[in-house]
């Protein structure tokens, strides 16, 4: 297993993730001879209390411009942001991978992500239990760190 150890901040545990086109959307881009946009690198809150993962809608702007479509709308209640129907998009989510590196990481090529305005919360993405179910998580309170293995 690959592990990432991240420090605990007063606002929680954060890890850098990449968010790009889903496998099917990337394949359609290639077949159309269009260039592939690079994955957006964002900081994601590791949130065991969140059922689903989410990304700030602004992060997906380059993908919207390519015509990605939501797969469904989900009613979500985010305390600080409000409640309402939120679009869900398929994306490729990567953790612990670096383009051009031989280091393996976790890559989910068809991960559902809710697109929500997360800016008021102070972060760009949330890793919920749908993603964390692919990982082993160790919360070390005394050591002020979180270990994520995948």
N, C-alpha and C positions, 0 to 999 in steps of 0.2 A: 504494500500500500504506500502511496505517496502521502506525505503529511505536510500541512501548513500550520505553523504556530503563529497566532496573531495576539498582540497585546490587547487586554481589556482597556477600554476607554471609559470615562465616566458615562458616556452615552451608549455603551455596549461594545460588542465585538464586531469588527468590520474586516472584510477581505476583498481584495481586488478580483473582479470577474470580467470576462469578456462577453459581450452580447452582440450577436451578428445574425445574419440571415439563417433561417431554418434550412435543413438539408434540402427540402423540396424547392424552396425559393432560390437557394444558391444554385441548384441544378438547372432551374429555369433560366436564371441569369446566364449561366455558362452556355446553355443551348442556344440562347438568343445572341451570343457573342458579346454580351455586355460586360463591363468591368465589375469586379467584385469589390464592394466597399469593405474597408477594414472593420474588424469588430470594435465596438466602442468599449473602452476600458473604464469601468466605474467602480466605486466603492459600494459594497453591499453590506447591509446589516444582517448578521446571522440571527434569525428570529425563530426560536422554537415555538413561539406562540402564534405564529402566522401559519395558517393552513396552506395558503398559496403564495407563490413568489410573485414579486411585482418589480416594475422598473418605472422610473420617471418617464412620462410620455415624451418629454423633449429629447431623451436619449435615442428614441426610435425615429426621430425626424428623418435621418438619411434612409431608413428602411421604408418609411411612408412614401418618400419621394420615388421609390422603386415600385410602389404599388402594392405593398403587402396589405393583406386584409385580415380583420379580426376573425377568429373562428367562432366566437360567441361573445355574448355580453353576460357579465356576472354581477349580481347585486352585492356590493361590498360596503361595509361600514368601517371607515377608518376614523377613529375618534377625533384626531386633530384636524382632519381634512373634510370629513362629512361622509354621507351615504349616497349611493346611487348606482346605476348600471355602469360598469367599467368594461371596456373592451379587453379581450384576451387575445394575444398574438402568439403564434409559434415562432420561436427563435432558437438559435444555437447558443447555449450558455456554456462557458468554459471557466474552470477554476484551476489555478495552478499550472496553466500552460503559457508558454511564451512562443510567439511565432518564430520559426527558424531554429528552435531549441529541440534537443532530443529528450528533454524532460517531459515525461508523461504527466497528465493531469486528468481531471474529470471533464469530459465533454458530453453534453446532452444536446443532441442535434435537432430535437423536436420538442423543446421544453416550452410549456405554456407559461406565459408571463402576462400578468395584468398590467396595463398601461395606465398609470395614475399620476396625478400631480403630487410627487413626494417632496418637492422643494420645501414646503413649510415644515417638514419633519427633519430636514437637515441632512438627508442622504439621497442617493440616486437609485438604489435598488434594495430589495429585501429578499433574502433567501429564506423561504418558508419550508415547512415540513415536506412538501412535494419534492424539493431538491435535497434537503437534508436526509431524506430516506435512502439516498444513495451513498451516504457518508457515515463515518463514526465521529461523534463529537464528544470531546472531553472539555468540560468547563472547570478550570482550575482557579477557583476564587482566591485562595491564599497566594498562588503564584501569579495572579493577575494576567492570565492568558487563556486562550481557547485553542485547542488542537483540533483540526479538522483533517480526517484521513479519508482517502477515496481511492 
